C-alpha cells in the first residue's frame, strides 16, 4: 500500500508508516538521497494502516484543526493562533549555537527539569555516520542540547513513535510540519499516544532537502565524506554557518547566507515539499522559526526565534519559561505577524505542481486557489532545478546558474504575492 506513495514520488521519509505497522512489514531503505519504505509482502496483510497515517497521502487540515483546536483557522497558511512572540534563550551559549535563538532547547530543558515531561523525541547527527540524522528520546539536558540546530536532510523522526508507545511517561517531540501531521494521524490510530505526547513542537519549514544537498556542499568544499568527524548546518551566531570538522583536526565553514541559495532554489528538494500547504506547523502546540523580520535581520547576530502558541498548554509552557528566567519573550506586533505570513503563492504552487505532474496530490481538505501564469514560470524553474540536481555531472553548473536565477526570481517575487 505505502509503495504507491513511493511510486508517485510523494514520500517525505517521515517514518510514520513504520510506527503503525503491526506486521513489522515496513523498513526504510536509502535510495536517491531519501529514506523510502520497502514492504515485505510475505508479512504485509494489506490492512491499509500505513496509508491512513501517511501525511503524503492525506492531511485533513479542516478536520484536524477542529479536533485539536476546536475550530478551523481564519487563514490556513498560518493556522490557529493564541499569541505570537519574538524570543530567545537566556543562556547565551544556547542562543549563539542554536539555529535561531534556542527557544526550543530552553523550553525542553525547562519541561524536563520541572518534570512536566520524562523525555523529548529530538534529532541529532549520528556520531558514527555524521552525515546521517539520528532521532532519539533525550532524557537529559545534555542530550537535548546535542540535538540543537537545523538538519537539512531527510529525518525519519516518526519511526521512533513506536518506541514511545512502549515506554511509560510523558514526552515532547520536535518535528517538521509533515512530522507533526503524521503524529497527529498516528494519535488517531493509536489513542494512547495522546496521553504520552504532551507537547508537539513544530518547526517552520519552507522545504527540506535530500542527502545529495549535503554531498553537493562537500563537493564545493572539495571534502571527501569519509574525512568528516562532525557536521553542523547552523550555529555560531545568526543566521550562522555550515561547519564541517575533519578527523585530522581541520575545520571548514560556509556562511548560511551563501549556501542557503541552493536550498531556496529547490535544487535538492523532495517533490512532496513543493506540494506542502503548511509552512508554519499549524498542527503543533507551539511553532518555531527564524525571525526573518526586517527589524530583527538588521541588528541581530546572536539569534531570535519566532514562536506561535496554538494551545493553552503551549502558552502555559512559554509563561513558565519567562517566570523561571529561561527565555526572553516579546509579543509580536500585528505588522510583524503579517511580515511572516506566507504568500498565497504557496497554495497556488500546489495546483501548478498537480498540473505539471498529472498525478493525484495529497488530500488536504482545503480550497486551493487557481494559479497564475507567473506561478507556472517560478514552479517550472524550481522543478527544472530539482531535476538538474539529480545528476552529479551537472553539479558544477549549479553555482553560476543559481546566481542568474536569483536575480530573475528577485524580480518575479516582487510581482508574485
Secondary structure, DSSP 8 states (H G I E B T S, - for coil): -THHHHHTT------HHHHH-TT--EEEEEETTEEEEEE-TTT-----HHHHH-TTTB--HHHHHHHHHSS--S-TTT---SEEEEEEES-HHHHHHSSSS-HHHHHHHHHHHTTS-SEEEEEEE-SSSTTSEEEEEE-SHHHHHHT-S---S---GGGGHHHHHHS-S-EEEEEEHHHHHHHHHHHHHSTTHHHHEEEEEEE--S----HHHHHHHHHHHT--GGGEEEEESS-SSSS-EEEEEETTS-EEEEEHHHHHHHHHTTTT--HHHHT---TT-TTSSEEEEE---HHHHTT-SS--EEEEE-SHHHHHHHHHHHHTTSEEEEE--HHHHHHHS--THHHHHHHHHHHHHTS---B--S------HHHHHHHHHHHHHHHHTT-GGGHHHHHHHHHHHHHHHHHHHHH--
